[in-house]
Amino acid sequence: MRICAPSLSSRLHTPAYAHLRTTFGLTEEIEQYRQLRLQAGDHDILLCRGSDVPQIVALEIADVGLTGYDVAVEWALANDRELDVRDLGPSRASFVCFVTVPGRRVGRIYSEYPAITTRWLTESRQYDQLPIVPMHGSTEAVIAADPLGGGVLLVTSGDTLRANGLSDAFPLLSTDLCLVSLPGRMPERWGDQPTEELPSLTVSRKMPIGH
């Protein structure tokens, strides 16, 4: 079986690598090397960006992938494709959140998750159909600097939000490490894992992240 998993630079590397160790007996300390392909018994393990895992699975280069639930949802919505997504239990819970400066009239949304943002705006009707600007990291600084800015990004502790005055936040979905495969292709060893459905993103409540 071929498995793709987040590489050393990914926020999900530590829980993914722990899963590979316990499930497949992987003993190689990949932190010491630049290897992107490993063997664990009969299993071929490819290391890549977590955001690339669903695409690699969709192309059938790998049978199954380890990535974040947020990544799986974003890819499925953006590509209008189904994935079989399975829960692996809590390891490093985070939230995809809408954030902005308290009291600000938002005129545009900077988003690390444009497909999730589009779905949320359509379902919630909370901000009508504001323009969405795709971003790839350091989003907090741009939101804080733009007097019209709001944003959709990944939040774990909330420390960066508070440091940049972005304390007005509420979650769109929670995320953690999960398994993804094409529908009907999930390997038998994971057949009993709980299935994660695509979420409803209609949100009205607020939650103080990190409190």
C-alpha positions as CSV (number, residue, x, y, z in Angstrom):
1,M,0.0,0.0,0.0
2,R,1.2,3.5,-0.8
3,I,0.5,6.2,1.8
4,C,1.1,10.0,1.5
5,A,1.7,12.0,4.7
6,P,2.8,15.5,5.7
7,S,6.5,16.2,5.5
8,L,8.6,17.6,8.3
9,S,7.7,21.2,7.5
10,S,3.9,20.6,8.0
11,R,2.1,21.5,11.2
12,L,0.6,18.0,11.0
13,H,3.9,16.2,10.7
14,T,4.2,15.2,14.4
15,P,0.8,13.5,14.8
16,A,1.0,12.0,11.3
17,Y,4.5,10.6,12.0
18,A,3.2,9.2,15.3
19,H,0.4,7.5,13.5
20,L,2.9,6.0,11.0
21,R,5.0,4.7,13.8
22,T,2.2,3.1,15.8
23,T,0.2,1.7,12.8
24,F,3.0,0.6,10.5
25,G,6.0,0.2,12.8
26,L,7.9,3.0,11.0
27,T,11.2,3.4,12.9
28,E,13.2,5.6,10.6
29,E,13.9,9.0,12.1
30,I,13.1,11.1,9.1
31,E,14.0,14.3,10.9
32,Q,17.7,13.5,10.4
33,Y,17.4,13.1,6.6
34,R,16.0,14.8,3.5
35,Q,14.2,11.6,2.4
36,L,10.7,12.0,1.0
37,R,10.0,8.3,0.3
38,L,10.3,5.7,3.0
39,Q,9.6,2.0,3.4
40,A,7.7,0.4,6.3
41,G,7.5,-3.3,5.6
42,D,5.4,-3.6,2.4
43,H,4.2,0.0,2.6
44,D,5.6,2.8,0.5
45,I,5.3,6.2,2.3
46,L,5.5,9.5,0.4
47,L,6.1,12.7,2.3
48,C,4.7,15.9,0.9
49,R,2.8,19.1,1.7
50,G,-0.3,18.3,3.7
51,S,-2.3,20.5,1.3
52,D,-1.2,18.3,-1.6
53,V,-2.3,15.0,0.0
54,P,-5.9,15.0,-1.4
55,Q,-4.7,15.7,-5.0
56,I,-2.1,12.9,-4.8
57,V,-4.9,10.5,-3.6
58,A,-7.2,11.7,-6.3
59,L,-4.6,11.0,-9.0
60,E,-4.3,7.5,-7.5
61,I,-0.6,8.0,-6.9
62,A,-1.3,7.0,-3.3
63,D,-4.0,4.7,-1.9
64,V,-4.6,6.7,1.2
65,G,-3.4,10.0,2.7
66,L,-2.9,11.6,6.1
67,T,-3.8,15.3,6.3
68,G,-6.0,17.8,8.1
69,Y,-9.8,17.7,7.9
70,D,-9.7,21.4,6.8
71,V,-7.4,20.5,3.9
72,A,-9.8,17.6,2.8
73,V,-12.9,19.9,3.0
74,E,-11.2,22.7,1.1
75,W,-10.0,20.4,-1.7
76,A,-13.4,18.6,-2.0
77,L,-15.3,21.9,-2.2
78,A,-12.8,23.5,-4.6
79,N,-12.7,20.5,-7.0
80,D,-16.4,19.4,-6.6
81,R,-15.1,15.9,-5.8
82,E,-16.0,13.4,-3.1
83,L,-13.4,12.0,-0.7
84,D,-13.8,9.2,1.9
85,V,-12.6,11.0,5.0
86,R,-12.1,9.1,8.3
87,D,-11.6,10.4,11.8
88,L,-8.4,9.3,13.6
89,G,-9.3,10.8,17.0
90,P,-8.0,14.0,18.6
91,S,-4.3,14.8,18.2
92,R,-3.9,18.6,17.5
93,A,-7.3,20.2,17.3
94,S,-7.5,23.6,15.6
95,F,-10.3,25.7,14.1
96,V,-10.9,27.3,10.7
97,C,-12.2,30.7,11.9
98,F,-13.5,34.0,10.6
99,V,-11.6,36.8,12.2
100,T,-11.5,40.6,12.1
101,V,-11.0,43.7,14.3
102,P,-13.9,44.1,16.8
103,G,-16.5,46.6,15.5
104,R,-15.1,46.8,12.0
105,R,-17.3,47.0,9.0
106,V,-15.9,44.3,6.8
107,G,-15.6,44.9,3.1
108,R,-13.4,42.1,1.9
109,I,-12.3,38.7,3.2
110,Y,-8.7,37.4,3.0
111,S,-8.9,33.7,3.1
112,E,-6.5,30.7,3.3
113,Y,-9.6,28.6,2.5
114,P,-11.4,30.3,-0.5
115,A,-13.7,27.3,-1.2
116,I,-14.8,27.0,2.5
117,T,-15.2,30.7,2.7
118,T,-17.4,30.8,-0.4
119,R,-19.6,28.0,1.0
120,W,-19.9,29.7,4.4
121,L,-20.9,33.0,2.8
122,T,-23.5,31.3,0.7
123,E,-25.0,29.3,3.5
124,S,-24.8,31.8,6.4
125,R,-25.7,35.0,4.4
126,Q,-23.9,36.8,7.3
127,Y,-21.7,39.0,5.1
128,D,-23.5,38.6,1.8
129,Q,-21.1,37.9,-1.0
130,L,-18.1,40.0,-0.1
131,P,-15.0,39.7,-2.4
132,I,-12.6,36.9,-1.3
133,V,-8.8,37.4,-1.7
134,P,-6.9,34.0,-1.6
135,M,-3.9,34.1,0.8
136,H,-1.1,31.7,1.8
137,G,0.0,32.5,5.3
138,S,0.8,35.7,7.3
139,T,-2.9,36.5,6.8
140,E,-3.3,38.1,10.3
141,A,-1.0,41.0,9.4
142,V,-3.0,41.9,6.2
143,I,-6.3,41.7,7.9
144,A,-5.1,44.0,10.7
145,A,-3.7,46.5,8.2
146,D,-6.7,46.7,5.9
147,P,-9.5,48.8,7.5
148,L,-12.0,46.8,5.6
149,G,-10.4,43.4,6.2
150,G,-11.8,40.2,7.6
151,G,-10.3,36.8,7.1
152,V,-10.7,33.0,7.2
153,L,-7.7,31.2,8.5
154,L,-6.5,28.4,10.8
155,V,-6.4,29.2,14.5
156,T,-4.9,26.9,17.2
157,S,-4.1,28.9,20.4
158,G,-5.3,32.3,19.3
159,D,-2.1,34.0,20.5
160,T,-1.3,35.5,17.0
161,L,-4.9,36.9,16.7
162,R,-4.7,38.6,20.1
163,A,-1.2,40.0,19.4
164,N,-2.6,41.7,16.2
165,G,-5.9,43.0,17.6
166,L,-8.0,40.3,15.9
167,S,-10.0,39.2,18.9
168,D,-13.4,39.0,17.2
169,A,-13.4,35.4,16.0
170,F,-15.8,32.5,15.5
171,P,-15.2,29.0,14.2
172,L,-16.5,27.7,10.9
173,L,-15.2,24.1,11.4
174,S,-12.9,22.2,13.7
175,T,-10.0,20.2,12.2
176,D,-7.6,17.5,13.1
177,L,-5.6,14.8,11.5
178,C,-7.7,12.5,9.3
179,L,-7.4,9.8,6.6
180,V,-8.5,10.4,3.0
181,S,-9.1,8.1,0.1
182,L,-11.2,8.0,-3.0
183,P,-14.8,6.8,-2.3
184,G,-14.8,3.0,-2.1
185,R,-11.0,2.8,-1.9
186,M,-10.4,3.1,1.8
187,P,-8.1,0.2,2.8
188,E,-9.7,-2.5,5.0
189,R,-7.6,-1.7,8.0
190,W,-9.4,1.7,8.4
191,G,-12.8,0.5,7.4
192,D,-14.2,0.8,10.9
193,Q,-12.9,4.3,11.5
194,P,-15.7,6.9,11.8
195,T,-16.6,8.7,8.6
196,E,-16.3,12.5,8.6
197,E,-19.0,14.2,6.5
198,L,-18.6,17.6,4.8
199,P,-19.8,20.1,7.3
200,S,-22.6,22.6,7.3
201,L,-20.8,26.0,7.6
202,T,-23.9,28.0,8.7
203,V,-22.5,29.7,11.8
204,S,-23.9,32.4,14.0
205,R,-22.3,31.9,17.4
206,K,-19.1,33.4,18.6
207,M,-16.3,31.6,20.5
208,P,-13.3,33.2,22.2
209,I,-10.4,31.2,20.7
210,G,-7.9,30.1,23.3
211,H,-10.0,30.8,26.4
